[in-house]
Amino acid sequence: MPGLFTLGRAIRQPGSSETTLARASWASGGFGLDRRTNPVETAPIDAGQTRRGQWCRANLTASWPPDCSEPERKRLSMSAHHTLPRLYLPTDVPLTGEIVIPMSPEQARYLGTVLRKGEGDAVRVFNARDGEWLARIASVRKDRGSFTITERLRSPVDERGCTLAFALLKRDATDLVIRMGTELGVSRFVPLITERTVGQRVNEGRLESIAIEAAEQCERLTIPQISTPVRLIDFLGAWPAEKRLFIAVERLESQAKTQKTGVELSANPFVGATDGDGILTGPEGGFSRGELDVTLARPFVTPITLGNRVLRAETAVAAALALFDSQLRNI
């Protein structure tokens, strides 16, 4: 029958080995549920937003109902595609409709070998300049392939974040900082060399790959910048005076008394923070007394405490970023 849409879903009845099939049909302008075979779904469906939303979500490949607005179409389309693989594409080629863009060898191996995707399968691609787009795999073989861009799912947005300056840690801990920081909205990472830094060399390409994978997973559009490692004193000298820099200090109460900083502890250590401000965390073993003296003497530096427990360096990063991100979202 023209205009008929049928949605089937298998539901196992309690205490029964048989599986019944609940059917929902859209026909003659109505959406009905067969409640005889699906006692779970007994709530009536209004003739307004709920019914349109269910039809739109279930019938994305067909024509939209005339009363389904453009914002509603985009919202429902995005929610329907959230399970698709999501890949970052550099800004070398603009993402526009019906353009064919080559895959990287890593992306081809991931889609073809790991996920067993093939020609015609849908994926999501994104970058900060063009937003997020729905794409189809035009071809994929071993270490090569291409996408056909079809439609935009999300427009570019200004993703607010902070600068995270962290003392370099051991390899696995540094990897974890990059991954968690990307997921928690860091816009720029600055690895620091301090008196107690364990290692002073990093593979910046590897850290960038970790940041890209984290951005793909957490659905952000931007990839954070990762700076070359610098010494703490040089970082402080280059920091813009109009931006605040929050330094996480262990045992802040005793530090404040000793150095007479006049610190007033707050339940929210990032009160007044805005995007572009920075967070400074120390190495394993903490900052030395001399480094604290030099840092706290700067007028733009605000010492904060993350509680009365002494945290591992990477745990302190996660705690500080979660509090900072909460502050930004509540502004």
Summary of the structure (lengths in Angstrom):
residues: 331
radius of gyration: 25.9
end to end distance: 53.3
largest distance: 82.6
contacts: 949
relative contact order: 0.10
helix: 30%
strand: 25%
